[in-house]
């Protein structure tokens, strides 16, 4: 009887630094690729899905990582990173914020953003996605810029809880009164205990 030995080679674990390093490599390669499936496609969501799936496939062949699903809500739950794809001509208008808390304190996860320009070639009926920018946004910088700038301005001018409440209510955020007071209390507590300096509230 001949015994066959199988050698299993484990792939390296995907880390944050290798994730955005690979994003840069992927962007350079994809910008040179001609894709027949995208020729004539004008739906930004379809282009985004194509690019996200291709990037994750690029990573699956080289690294071991936890794959996202509908339950996790983000593409890389093990790293707390989500992918966003947007056209330079028609920037993504959909808002990723699901709550008032996320607009003030951030999404709770980081983002990799691919900004592309799509060019169709009518001669060979293919499309090229020229990725102009590949951006990594860390979790602590994912809050709403206008919201956090307003809060910082109030605090830097020695505003009180009433000023913060009026400002937040004026923004028509979908937040219940009891949750609003808890958020205001949290902002003041972290400032008093100096665990979160005012400058860290900046988006």
Helices and strands as residue ranges (DSSP letters): E 12-13, H 16-30, E 34-35, G 36-38, H 44-60, E 63-64, E 81-87, H 100-105, E 110-121, E 126-137, G 139-141, H 145-156, H 161-170, H 177-192, G 198-201
